Amino acid sequence: MTKKKPLQLFARLLGNERWQFITIPAFSILCSLVAISVIILLIGKNPLEAFSSLLAGAGWIAKSNYAGGKAAFTDFMDMLDAFTPMLFAALAVTVALKSGLFNIGVAGQMLLSGFIATVAVGYSDLPSVVARPLVLLIGIVVGAAAGALMGWLKDRFNIHEVVSSIMLNYIFQYVISFFIKTRYIDPVSRQSRMAAASARLEITDIKIAGVTTHFPLGLVLALIAAIGIWFLLAKTKTGLELTATGLNAKSARYAGIRTGRTLIIAMGISGALAGLAGVTYYLGSVRSIIPGELTSVGFDSIAVALLGNTHPLGNIASSLLITTLTSGSTYMSSTVGVRQEIASLIVGMILLFSACGGYLKLWVQRATSEQLPDKGSESVHPRTISGQEEQA
């Protein structure tokens, strides 16, 4: 009994099912930070200095000096600018995973939506009050169409969504590259021509107390989308059908759920979120498209969604964490002398420990269930006493 007590207390700490989407990833992150601290010590650097420089580079704490009217708030807004498409992309992966699907085509859907929005609106003379909402609408429609196509291929021809999404990634990548190189190339940067400022989803050159910064317009929408997806999955009939199909498609079909239609809806919603990630990325701070390349955000979002325990609200925290690490890596390299690859190593270690989340859940269930037999010899349930009295 005494030997099991510390483990049982720890299991109770992680064992509340209502908060496991926070406690288990947080414990995984803590373990990964301890492991990466050992690695940083082995290369002769101070882990505290490395982590503090990461936070400073992402704008969470102040740097030693700034220039050109910049401050910690400027770096923080730069980080939020990268956080916005990451959150949209992670939500896209989460919706698909909850429905029993794997949308590995987020990067391609981002590229397609960003390219069409750039060509249709970014190169036009529309005023910002018309151009920006139209960019968002194009992102939703184009992304939803691309995602629903994958769901339809799975339902109609039983083509696995991983296969169709990978193939469509290549199709989008090279077809769009052809059009950029033949029609929309910038001869200096060898990228697509930059979109007009009126169509970009950010407000630039904002001056607050002598500090120059910018604001990503998609940030508020991304946070609303996270709350909306949580409400959809947890509180609506459609969300119940999505999760039921994801848990067991045969049982869902037996219960009267039209699983084929549900798969198309799930991939459509996932694609719409990926489309929003695309327009907030390519018409955000990036402002142009590199021909023949898919952004790593679409692939990193898979890991971010898993780190967030495939929970829409957990995606907010995981996206913020991963974006902080990637945004602060350059400053960490220049000040502490720790190479930028260490930031990628930190992300990898976090994901490695987070992959043990399933095991932790199973261990917590076993540890908490073993508490009842231990109490049997020390206390007797009131119903047992009353039953014994009746028999007597």
Secondary structure, DSSP 8 states (H G I E B T S, - for coil): -TTTHHHHHHHHHHH-TTTHHHHHHHHHHHHHHHHHHHHHHHTT--HHHHHHHHHHHTTSS--S---TT--HHHHHHHHHHHHHHHHHHHHHHHHHHHTT---TTHHHHHHHHHHHHIIIIITS---HHHHHHHHHHHHHHHHHHHHHHHHHHHHHH---HHHHHHHHHHHHHHHHHHHHHHHSB-TTTSSB----GGGSSEEEEEEETTEEEEEETHHHHHHHHHHHHHHHHHHSHHHHHHHHHHH-HHHHHHTT--HHHHHHHHHHHHHHHHHHHHHHHHTTTS-S--TT---THHHHHHHHHHHTTT-HHHHHHHHHHHHHHHHHHHHHHHHT---THHHHHHHHHHHHHHTTHHHHHHHHHHHHHTHHHHHHTT---HHHHHHHHHH-
